[in-house]
Amino acid sequence: MDSVSTPRISANMLDAYVGQNVIIVGKVMQLRGDSALLDANGQVNAILNLESHLMAGNAAQIIGKVLEDLSVKVYNAKDLGSNVDYQVAQSVVDITQQYKHLFVFENTSGMN
């Protein structure tokens, strides 16, 4: 059964979520054409869509699919501004990973 939730992760967890949708919060270190480099407890290469409007130096939340090369194909990106506590964001990741049974929901009805 496939997971229907979108777990919060950081860069060091990408390899455990290949092929899955995830949420990542990190600082935009660099913008390069259709991609962005985020610092989310490590580097994340985010492949942006046309609706992504991020600013270097600001925080961003991305929702996307982890690809085999450990980049993330972004479905949704939100600029969170410059006043983000990255330690709190990482604490949320840590807690949701520690207590997965509270945050991961399975599709039990057979519907998507």
N, C-alpha and C positions, 0 to 999 in steps of 0.2 A: 504494500500500500504506500503510495507516495504522500509525502508530507504536504499539507496545504498551507502551512504557516511559512513565514519568511523570517528566519532567525537573524539576530544581530550578531555580527562577527567583526573581527579585526583582521588585518593583513596576515598575521601568522596562522590563521585558521583556514585560509583559502583552499588549501589542498584537500581539506576534509569536506568541502562543499562543492566540488566540481559538478557541474550540471544542475545545480540547485539555485533558486532565487534567494538572495540575501539582502540585508540592510547593513550599510557601512557608514559610519560617521568619521570624517577625517578632515585634515587641513589640506586645502588645495595648494600644492607646492609649485605646480607648473601646469600651464595650458599649452597644448601642442596640437593645433588644428582640431581634429575630431576626437582628441583624447586628453585626459587630465591625469596628472600624477598626484595621488593623495597620500598623506602620511596618516595612517590609521594603525598605530602601534606597529609600523612597518610600511613598506610601499605598496600601493595598489595602483595598477594601471587601469583606468576607467575609460572605456570606449563610449563616448558620449553620443546622444541622439540630437536631432536638430532643435529640440525644445530645451536643451540644457543650456543654462545661462549662469555659469559659475565665475567667480573672481578669484584670482591668485591671492593667497594670503587669508582668505576667508575659510570658514568651515563649510562643509557640505554634507548632506545626507544623500546617499545614492541607494537606489533599489535596482538590482539587476541580477543577471545570471552569471555565475562563475564559469568561465570557459576553461578548456583543457590546458591552455598556456598560463592559467591563473590570472588572466585579466578579467575584468568584469564588464559585460555588455550592459550598459545602463538603459533601463526602461524609464526611470524617473530620477531626476536630480533636483535637489533644492539647496539654494544658497542659504546658509544659516547665519551669515554675518561674521563679525570678528570677535564677538563676545561669547565664546563657547568654552566651557570647562571640559577639556579633553579627558581629564581624570574621571570626571563623572560619567562621560560617555563610555569610557573603557570599563568602569565599574558596572554599568548596565550590561555590557557585553559579558563580563565575567559572571554576573548573577544569572543571566538568562542561560548561559552555558552550564552553570552549576546545577540549575534547577530546570533542565530541559522539559521534564514531565509537566511543568506548569505552563510552558510557553510554546510547545510544539503540539500542534493539533493534527490528527490524522483524518483523512476523508473516509468516513464510515458509512455515508449514505450512498456511495457509488456515483455521486454527482460532483462535478467540478465547480 
